[in-house]
Amino acid sequence: MSTPDRPSLLDPEALETLPGLPYSRRRVRLGLVLTLIGFVVFLIGAQPSFFGLDRSPVVGFVQIAVFLVGLGVMCLGGYLSLMALWKDQQPTIAADIGLRMVATGYLIAVFAGMADVFGVGSHPLPGVPFFGEWQARGVQLGQAVIVIGFLLLIPYRRIGKPDADKHS
């Protein structure tokens, strides 16, 4: 039950205004929804057969573009969610480096995935772009850099040590 001095935990507006929350629930939710949407788009590009959309035995330009757009939306959603956790604090240098690593990893994935389109792949234009083994390895490397960047964006707190901001 909700009383004037104690809001109900089932009321979403009350959760937004509860004192002491170290992050914005609304921004975290928005970021997680974007991440989920990006994951679905990524899956549509990477494995269209899951959705009954597979029309070709090879991974072509459209599939590569779709899964790279999905990866970009996932990166944006993950960034929004993790930065929302820094609400009352200044992000650390590690978090700034993590943001740059996420962006760099995405660029690595885009340039590796679109290597044929940019003319540096094993099947340059005017031939049909084909997602080969080296391109897949480049995209995986980009995804690994993204993961490391996200790990650096997490606001780790020491257990048992009071925050310096609370005592100032």
C-alpha contacts under 8 A as a table, 3 or more apart, distances in Angstrom:
res1	aa1	res2	aa2	distance
1	M	8	S	6.03
2	S	6	R	6.08
2	S	7	P	5.01
2	S	8	S	4.60
3	T	6	R	5.05
3	T	7	P	6.04
3	T	8	S	7.61
4	P	7	P	6.71
7	P	11	D	7.48
7	P	14	A	5.87
8	S	11	D	5.55
8	S	14	A	6.84
9	L	12	P	7.51
9	L	14	A	6.98
9	L	15	L	6.51
10	L	15	L	7.92
11	D	14	A	5.31
11	D	15	L	6.54
12	P	15	L	5.12
12	P	16	E	6.50
13	E	16	E	5.15
13	E	17	T	6.59
14	A	17	T	5.23
14	A	18	L	6.05
15	L	18	L	5.28
15	L	25	R	7.84
16	E	24	S	7.10
16	E	25	R	6.42
16	E	26	R	7.29
18	L	21	L	6.47
21	L	24	S	7.44
22	P	85	L	6.86
22	P	86	W	7.64
22	P	87	K	6.46
22	P	88	D	6.37
23	Y	28	V	7.94
23	Y	84	A	5.71
23	Y	85	L	4.80
23	Y	86	W	6.63
23	Y	87	K	5.11
23	Y	88	D	7.20
24	S	27	R	5.49
24	S	28	V	6.37
24	S	84	A	5.84
24	S	85	L	7.13
24	S	87	K	6.77
25	R	28	V	5.05
25	R	29	R	6.03
25	R	84	A	7.91
26	R	29	R	5.16
26	R	30	L	6.14
27	R	30	L	5.03
27	R	31	G	6.08
27	R	80	L	6.68
27	R	81	S	6.27
27	R	84	A	5.86
28	V	31	G	5.15
28	V	32	L	6.16
28	V	80	L	6.82
28	V	81	S	4.30
28	V	82	L	7.34
28	V	84	A	5.89
28	V	85	L	7.59
29	R	32	L	5.06
29	R	33	V	6.09
29	R	81	S	7.20
30	L	33	V	5.17
30	L	34	L	6.19
30	L	77	G	7.33
30	L	80	L	7.61
30	L	81	S	7.34
31	G	34	L	5.11
31	G	35	T	6.09
31	G	76	L	7.42
31	G	77	G	4.02
31	G	78	G	5.91
31	G	79	Y	7.27
31	G	80	L	4.93
31	G	81	S	4.52
32	L	35	T	4.91
32	L	36	L	6.14
32	L	77	G	5.93
32	L	78	G	6.83
32	L	81	S	6.32
33	V	36	L	5.09
33	V	37	I	6.17
33	V	77	G	7.23
34	L	37	I	5.07
34	L	38	G	6.01
34	L	73	V	6.44
34	L	74	M	6.48
34	L	76	L	7.38
34	L	77	G	4.70
34	L	78	G	7.95
35	T	38	G	5.03
35	T	39	F	6.10
35	T	73	V	6.38
35	T	74	M	4.21
35	T	75	C	7.17
35	T	76	L	7.34
35	T	77	G	4.52
35	T	78	G	6.05
36	L	39	F	4.98
36	L	40	V	6.34
36	L	74	M	7.14
37	I	40	V	5.20
37	I	41	V	6.31
37	I	70	G	7.69
37	I	73	V	7.47
37	I	74	M	7.52
38	G	41	V	5.08
38	G	42	F	5.95
38	G	69	V	7.60
38	G	70	G	4.27
38	G	71	L	6.18
38	G	72	G	7.26
38	G	73	V	4.67
38	G	74	M	4.61
38	G	77	G	7.90
39	F	42	F	4.88
39	F	43	L	6.10
39	F	70	G	6.01
39	F	71	L	7.06
39	F	73	V	7.95
39	F	74	M	6.22
40	V	43	L	5.06
40	V	44	I	6.22
40	V	70	G	7.27
41	V	44	I	5.03
41	V	45	G	6.39
41	V	66	V	6.68
41	V	67	F	6.36
41	V	69	V	7.43
41	V	70	G	4.70
42	F	45	G	5.23
42	F	46	A	6.01
42	F	66	V	6.53
42	F	67	F	4.07
42	F	68	L	6.89
42	F	69	V	7.16
42	F	70	G	4.17
42	F	71	L	5.93
43	L	46	A	4.97
43	L	47	Q	5.45
43	L	48	P	6.89
43	L	50	F	7.98
43	L	67	F	6.79
43	L	70	G	7.88
44	I	47	Q	5.59
44	I	48	P	4.67
44	I	50	F	7.52
44	I	51	F	6.97
44	I	53	L	7.99
44	I	63	Q	7.84
44	I	66	V	7.25
44	I	67	F	6.99
45	G	48	P	5.85
45	G	62	V	7.67
45	G	63	Q	4.46
45	G	64	I	6.36
45	G	65	A	7.43
45	G	66	V	4.76
45	G	67	F	4.27
45	G	68	L	7.94
45	G	70	G	7.85
46	A	63	Q	6.50
46	A	64	I	7.38
46	A	66	V	7.94
46	A	67	F	5.71
47	Q	50	F	5.90
47	Q	51	F	7.93
47	Q	54	D	7.74
48	P	51	F	5.49
48	P	52	G	6.33
48	P	53	L	4.90
48	P	54	D	4.98
49	S	52	G	4.75
49	S	53	L	5.46
49	S	54	D	4.72
50	F	53	L	7.56
51	F	54	D	7.92
54	D	57	P	7.85
56	S	59	V	7.25
58	V	130	F	6.94
58	V	131	F	7.59
59	V	63	Q	6.07
59	V	64	I	6.96
59	V	130	F	6.07
59	V	131	F	5.51
60	G	63	Q	5.54
60	G	64	I	6.27
60	G	128	V	7.61
60	G	129	P	5.89
60	G	130	F	5.35
60	G	131	F	6.42
61	F	64	I	5.12
61	F	65	A	6.07
61	F	114	M	7.87
61	F	129	P	5.95
61	F	130	F	7.20
62	V	65	A	5.09
62	V	66	V	6.08
63	Q	66	V	5.11
63	Q	67	F	6.21
64	I	67	F	5.42
64	I	68	L	6.11
64	I	113	G	6.41
64	I	114	M	7.33
64	I	131	F	7.46
65	A	68	L	5.16
65	A	69	V	6.15
65	A	114	M	7.92
66	V	69	V	5.16
66	V	70	G	6.20
67	F	70	G	4.89
67	F	71	L	6.06
68	L	71	L	4.92
68	L	72	G	6.16
68	L	109	A	7.55
68	L	110	V	6.44
68	L	113	G	7.74
69	V	72	G	5.01
69	V	73	V	6.28
70	G	73	V	5.13
70	G	74	M	6.17
71	L	74	M	5.02
71	L	75	C	6.18
71	L	106	Y	7.65
72	G	75	C	5.04
72	G	76	L	6.25
72	G	106	Y	6.91
73	V	76	L	5.05
73	V	77	G	6.12
74	M	77	G	5.10
74	M	78	G	6.00
75	C	78	G	5.14
75	C	79	Y	6.02
75	C	102	V	7.09
75	C	106	Y	7.84
75	C	146	I	7.82
76	L	79	Y	5.11
76	L	80	L	6.22
77	G	80	L	5.16
77	G	81	S	6.19
78	G	81	S	5.15
78	G	82	L	6.07
78	G	150	F	7.54
79	Y	82	L	5.32
79	Y	83	M	5.92
79	Y	99	L	7.52
79	Y	150	F	7.57
80	L	83	M	5.30
80	L	84	A	6.10
81	S	84	A	5.25
81	S	85	L	6.89
82	L	85	L	5.34
82	L	86	W	7.29
82	L	150	F	7.81
82	L	153	L	6.31
82	L	154	I	6.18
82	L	155	P	7.94
83	M	86	W	5.30
83	M	87	K	7.20
83	M	153	L	7.26
84	A	87	K	5.39
85	L	154	I	7.76
85	L	155	P	6.79
86	W	89	Q	5.27
86	W	90	Q	6.83
86	W	91	P	6.26
86	W	155	P	6.52
91	P	94	A	7.97
91	P	95	A	5.82
91	P	96	D	6.98
91	P	155	P	7.84
92	T	95	A	5.13
92	T	96	D	6.50
93	I	96	D	4.99
93	I	97	I	6.17
94	A	97	I	5.02
94	A	98	G	6.02
94	A	152	L	5.69
94	A	153	L	7.03
95	A	98	G	4.80
95	A	99	L	6.25
95	A	149	G	7.95
95	A	152	L	5.29
95	A	153	L	4.31
95	A	154	I	7.22
95	A	155	P	7.84
96	D	99	L	5.18
96	D	100	R	6.48
96	D	153	L	7.46
97	I	100	R	5.14
97	I	101	M	6.12
97	I	149	G	7.18
97	I	152	L	7.31
98	G	101	M	4.94
98	G	102	V	6.20
98	G	148	I	7.12
98	G	149	G	3.78
98	G	150	F	6.00
98	G	151	L	7.24
98	G	152	L	4.77
98	G	153	L	5.33
99	L	102	V	5.18
99	L	103	A	6.42
99	L	149	G	6.03
99	L	150	F	7.36
99	L	153	L	6.80
100	R	103	A	5.11
100	R	104	T	5.99
100	R	149	G	7.26
101	M	104	T	4.89
101	M	105	G	5.84
101	M	145	V	6.15
101	M	146	I	6.09
101	M	148	I	7.30
101	M	149	G	4.75
102	V	105	G	5.14
102	V	106	Y	6.21
102	V	145	V	6.57
102	V	146	I	4.25
102	V	147	V	7.34
102	V	148	I	7.75
102	V	149	G	4.93
102	V	150	F	6.69
103	A	106	Y	5.15
103	A	107	L	6.30
103	A	146	I	7.36
104	T	107	L	5.06
104	T	108	I	6.17
104	T	142	G	7.59
104	T	145	V	7.45
104	T	146	I	7.57
105	G	108	I	5.02
105	G	109	A	6.21
105	G	141	L	7.53
105	G	142	G	4.11
105	G	143	Q	6.01
105	G	144	A	7.31
105	G	145	V	4.81
105	G	146	I	4.86
106	Y	109	A	5.04
106	Y	110	V	6.15
106	Y	142	G	5.90
106	Y	143	Q	7.08
106	Y	146	I	6.72
107	L	110	V	5.03
107	L	111	F	6.07
107	L	142	G	7.33
108	I	111	F	5.34
108	I	112	A	5.97
108	I	138	G	6.89
108	I	139	V	6.78
108	I	141	L	7.50
108	I	142	G	4.90
109	A	112	A	5.16
109	A	113	G	5.85
109	A	138	G	6.17
109	A	139	V	4.13
109	A	140	Q	7.24
109	A	141	L	7.30
109	A	142	G	4.61
109	A	143	Q	6.80
110	V	113	G	5.14
110	V	114	M	5.91
110	V	139	V	7.28
111	F	114	M	5.19
111	F	115	A	5.61
111	F	118	F	7.87
112	A	115	A	5.18
112	A	135	Q	5.10
112	A	136	A	7.52
112	A	138	G	5.02
112	A	139	V	5.73
113	G	116	D	7.88
113	G	131	F	6.99
113	G	135	Q	5.48
113	G	136	A	7.07
113	G	138	G	7.25
113	G	139	V	6.11
114	M	117	V	5.20
114	M	118	F	6.24
114	M	121	G	7.94
115	A	118	F	5.10
115	A	119	G	6.16
115	A	120	V	5.22
115	A	121	G	4.55
115	A	124	P	7.88
115	A	135	Q	7.20
116	D	119	G	5.02
116	D	120	V	5.77
116	D	121	G	4.14
116	D	122	S	6.55
116	D	123	H	5.49
116	D	124	P	4.59
116	D	125	L	6.57
116	D	129	P	5.49
116	D	130	F	7.21
117	V	120	V	7.72
117	V	121	G	7.60
117	V	124	P	6.43
117	V	125	L	6.30
117	V	129	P	6.63
118	F	121	G	7.49
118	F	124	P	7.55
119	G	123	H	7.93
119	G	124	P	4.76
119	G	125	L	6.33
120	V	124	P	6.49
121	G	124	P	5.63
121	G	135	Q	7.83
122	S	132	G	7.87
123	H	127	G	6.20
123	H	128	V	6.89
123	H	129	P	5.78
123	H	130	F	6.45
124	P	127	G	5.94
124	P	128	V	7.68
124	P	129	P	6.70
125	L	128	V	6.64
125	L	129	P	6.88
131	F	135	Q	6.09
131	F	136	A	6.91
132	G	135	Q	5.34
132	G	136	A	6.25
133	E	136	A	5.08
133	E	137	R	6.28
134	W	137	R	5.03
134	W	138	G	6.21
135	Q	138	G	5.00
135	Q	139	V	6.24
136	A	139	V	5.14
136	A	140	Q	6.14
137	R	140	Q	5.01
137	R	141	L	6.10
138	G	141	L	5.02
138	G	142	G	6.22
139	V	142	G	4.99
139	V	143	Q	6.18
140	Q	143	Q	4.97
140	Q	144	A	6.17
141	L	144	A	5.05
141	L	145	V	6.36
142	G	145	V	5.16
142	G	146	I	6.27
143	Q	146	I	4.91
143	Q	147	V	6.23
144	A	147	V	5.10
144	A	148	I	6.34
145	V	148	I	5.15
145	V	149	G	6.18
146	I	149	G	5.00
146	I	150	F	6.23
147	V	150	F	5.08
147	V	151	L	6.24
148	I	151	L	5.08
148	I	152	L	6.38
149	G	152	L	5.14
149	G	153	L	6.40
150	F	153	L	4.96
150	F	154	I	6.71
151	L	154	I	5.60
158	R	161	K	5.86
162	P	166	K	7.56
163	D	166	K	5.65
163	D	167	H	7.26
164	A	167	H	5.67
164	A	168	S	6.64
165	D	168	S	5.43
